[in-house]
Structure formats: C-alpha cells, structure tokens
Amino acid sequence: MRESSGLWELASPITNPQTFAQGTKIRELNRLLDAYGGKNWKKCKGYATISLLDTGELLPVELHWYEAHGIGKIEMKIKELL
C-alpha cells in the first residue's frame, strides 16, 4: 500500500515505528472517534523516504500518524526532514 498526501508519497517502508500516545493520552481522540469511529487509537511515529510528486525528489523524513485496529494509518504528516 502506498500512502500519499497529494504532494508526496512513500518511497520506502516505514522503519522503527513507535507508539508515543494512546487512548485518552491523544489530544485529538474525540475528533478521531467522531470522524473515523474505531477503538484502541494510537499516535505513532516512524522514519521513511518520501518522493515529492512534482519533482520526484527523494527525502528522508520522520512521519507521524494515527492508527486504530480495523482503520489503519490515517492523517500521516511529515514531522521533520532528516
């Protein structure tokens, strides 16, 4: 599965995924529940290479996203260029 934001897409698998918040520790939990449903929400981070869609440039980045069982990864965003 290739994730994409409209401006970029994953060019490599996400490595070193880590959960750093879950359940009520997620500030956006109520919004996530209203928008997507699901349960057992986690906020995660990991590292990957992305490809910019307009130029094809490859960049190593730190990514953050939310995920829940049965929903998968959503709202993936670039947190930092490495």
C-alpha atoms as an extended CHARMM CRD file, in Angstrom:
* protein
*
        82  EXT
         1         1  MET       CA              0.0000000000        0.0000000000        0.0000000000  PROA      1               0.0000000000
         2         2  ARG       CA              1.3840000000        3.4160000000       -0.9230000000  PROA      2               0.0000000000
         3         3  GLU       CA              0.4670000000        6.3140000000        1.3230000000  PROA      3               0.0000000000
         4         4  SER       CA              0.1050000000        9.7130000000       -0.2920000000  PROA      4               0.0000000000
         5         5  SER       CA             -0.7820000000       13.2440000000        0.7560000000  PROA      5               0.0000000000
         6         6  GLY       CA             -1.3560000000       14.6760000000       -2.7090000000  PROA      6               0.0000000000
         7         7  LEU       CA              2.0600000000       16.3620000000       -2.5830000000  PROA      7               0.0000000000
         8         8  TRP       CA              4.1870000000       13.3530000000       -1.6760000000  PROA      8               0.0000000000
         9         9  GLU       CA              4.0680000000        9.5840000000       -1.4040000000  PROA      9               0.0000000000
        10        10  LEU       CA              6.0260000000        6.9620000000        0.4930000000  PROA      10              0.0000000000
        11        11  ALA       CA              9.0160000000        5.7050000000       -1.4590000000  PROA      11              0.0000000000
        12        12  SER       CA             10.1720000000        3.2210000000        1.2010000000  PROA      12              0.0000000000
        13        13  PRO       CA              8.6410000000        1.2160000000        4.0260000000  PROA      13              0.0000000000
        14        14  ILE       CA              8.2770000000        2.9550000000        7.4000000000  PROA      14              0.0000000000
        15        15  THR       CA             11.0860000000        1.8790000000        9.7190000000  PROA      15              0.0000000000
        16        16  ASN       CA             11.3630000000        1.9380000000       13.5050000000  PROA      16              0.0000000000
        17        17  PRO       CA              7.6240000000        2.5640000000       14.1420000000  PROA      17              0.0000000000
        18        18  GLN       CA              6.9160000000        3.6560000000       17.7170000000  PROA      18              0.0000000000
        19        19  THR       CA              3.7170000000        4.4200000000       19.6110000000  PROA      19              0.0000000000
        20        20  PHE       CA              4.1070000000        7.5240000000       21.7440000000  PROA      20              0.0000000000
        21        21  ALA       CA              0.4940000000        8.1610000000       22.8070000000  PROA      21              0.0000000000
        22        22  GLN       CA             -2.6070000000        6.0010000000       23.0130000000  PROA      22              0.0000000000
        23        23  GLY       CA             -6.1780000000        6.1430000000       24.2260000000  PROA      23              0.0000000000
        24        24  THR       CA             -7.0390000000        9.1550000000       26.3720000000  PROA      24              0.0000000000
        25        25  LYS       CA             -3.4660000000       10.4740000000       26.0790000000  PROA      25              0.0000000000
        26        26  ILE       CA             -4.2440000000       11.5110000000       22.4660000000  PROA      26              0.0000000000
        27        27  ARG       CA             -5.4610000000       15.1320000000       22.4350000000  PROA      27              0.0000000000
        28        28  GLU       CA             -7.4220000000       14.5540000000       19.2120000000  PROA      28              0.0000000000
        29        29  LEU       CA             -9.1620000000       11.3720000000       20.4130000000  PROA      29              0.0000000000
        30        30  ASN       CA            -12.7380000000       12.7260000000       20.3310000000  PROA      30              0.0000000000
        31        31  ARG       CA            -12.2530000000       14.1300000000       16.8090000000  PROA      31              0.0000000000
        32        32  LEU       CA            -10.8210000000       10.8120000000       15.6160000000  PROA      32              0.0000000000
        33        33  LEU       CA            -13.7370000000        8.8790000000       17.1150000000  PROA      33              0.0000000000
        34        34  ASP       CA            -16.2800000000       11.2350000000       15.5210000000  PROA      34              0.0000000000
        35        35  ALA       CA            -14.5920000000       11.1870000000       12.1170000000  PROA      35              0.0000000000
        36        36  TYR       CA            -13.4820000000        7.5470000000       11.8280000000  PROA      36              0.0000000000
        37        37  GLY       CA            -15.0020000000        5.5170000000       14.6730000000  PROA      37              0.0000000000
        38        38  GLY       CA            -12.8170000000        2.6070000000       15.7150000000  PROA      38              0.0000000000
        39        39  LYS       CA            -11.1590000000        1.9810000000       19.0390000000  PROA      39              0.0000000000
        40        40  ASN       CA             -7.7150000000        1.4750000000       20.5300000000  PROA      40              0.0000000000
        41        41  TRP       CA             -6.3300000000        4.6200000000       18.8630000000  PROA      41              0.0000000000
        42        42  LYS       CA             -2.5630000000        5.1990000000       18.8610000000  PROA      42              0.0000000000
        43        43  LYS       CA             -0.3950000000        8.1150000000       17.7710000000  PROA      43              0.0000000000
        44        44  CYS       CA              2.7560000000        6.7950000000       16.1460000000  PROA      44              0.0000000000
        45        45  LYS       CA              5.9800000000        7.9080000000       14.5390000000  PROA      45              0.0000000000
        46        46  GLY       CA              8.5000000000        6.3200000000       12.2330000000  PROA      46              0.0000000000
        47        47  TYR       CA             11.0450000000        7.0300000000        9.5290000000  PROA      47              0.0000000000
        48        48  ALA       CA             10.8040000000        6.6550000000        5.7610000000  PROA      48              0.0000000000
        49        49  THR       CA             11.8560000000        8.1070000000        2.4460000000  PROA      49              0.0000000000
        50        50  ILE       CA              9.2390000000       10.0830000000        0.5630000000  PROA      50              0.0000000000
        51        51  SER       CA              9.0380000000       11.0950000000       -3.0800000000  PROA      51              0.0000000000
        52        52  LEU       CA              7.7970000000       14.5870000000       -3.9320000000  PROA      52              0.0000000000
        53        53  LEU       CA              5.1730000000       14.1900000000       -6.6480000000  PROA      53              0.0000000000
        54        54  ASP       CA              6.0310000000       17.3760000000       -8.5460000000  PROA      54              0.0000000000
        55        55  THR       CA              9.8120000000       16.8640000000       -8.7640000000  PROA      55              0.0000000000
        56        56  GLY       CA             10.4060000000       13.2080000000       -7.8900000000  PROA      56              0.0000000000
        57        57  GLU       CA             12.9560000000       14.2950000000       -5.2770000000  PROA      57              0.0000000000
        58        58  LEU       CA             13.5700000000       11.6950000000       -2.5470000000  PROA      58              0.0000000000
        59        59  LEU       CA             13.7610000000       12.9440000000        1.0440000000  PROA      59              0.0000000000
        60        60  PRO       CA             14.3260000000       11.0990000000        4.3350000000  PROA      60              0.0000000000
        61        61  VAL       CA             11.7020000000       12.1630000000        6.9030000000  PROA      61              0.0000000000
        62        62  GLU       CA             10.1870000000       11.5000000000       10.3010000000  PROA      62              0.0000000000
        63        63  LEU       CA              6.4590000000       10.7930000000        9.9320000000  PROA      63              0.0000000000
        64        64  HSD       CA              3.6280000000       10.9860000000       12.4800000000  PROA      64              0.0000000000
        65        65  TRP       CA              0.2010000000        9.3590000000       12.0620000000  PROA      65              0.0000000000
        66        66  TYR       CA             -2.7830000000        7.9750000000       13.9260000000  PROA      66              0.0000000000
        67        67  GLU       CA             -3.8670000000        4.3580000000       13.6640000000  PROA      67              0.0000000000
        68        68  ALA       CA             -6.5510000000        2.0930000000       15.0610000000  PROA      68              0.0000000000
        69        69  HSD       CA             -7.3970000000       -1.5720000000       14.6460000000  PROA      69              0.0000000000
        70        70  GLY       CA             -9.5890000000       -2.0170000000       11.5760000000  PROA      70              0.0000000000
        71        71  ILE       CA             -8.9340000000        1.5480000000       10.3590000000  PROA      71              0.0000000000
        72        72  GLY       CA             -5.2010000000        1.5460000000        9.6160000000  PROA      72              0.0000000000
        73        73  LYS       CA             -2.8760000000        4.5370000000        9.2790000000  PROA      73              0.0000000000
        74        74  ILE       CA             -4.5640000000        7.9000000000        8.7790000000  PROA      74              0.0000000000
        75        75  GLU       CA             -3.6020000000       11.5720000000        8.7060000000  PROA      75              0.0000000000
        76        76  MET       CA              0.0520000000       10.8630000000        8.0110000000  PROA      76              0.0000000000
        77        77  LYS       CA              2.1860000000       14.0010000000        8.1460000000  PROA      77              0.0000000000
        78        78  ILE       CA              5.8300000000       14.9160000000        7.7790000000  PROA      78              0.0000000000
        79        79  LYS       CA              7.1210000000       15.9940000000       11.1680000000  PROA      79              0.0000000000
        80        80  GLU       CA             10.7680000000       16.5870000000       10.2730000000  PROA      80              0.0000000000
        81        81  LEU       CA             13.1230000000       16.4390000000        7.2890000000  PROA      81              0.0000000000
        82        82  LEU       CA             16.2360000000       14.4270000000        8.1680000000  PROA      82              0.0000000000
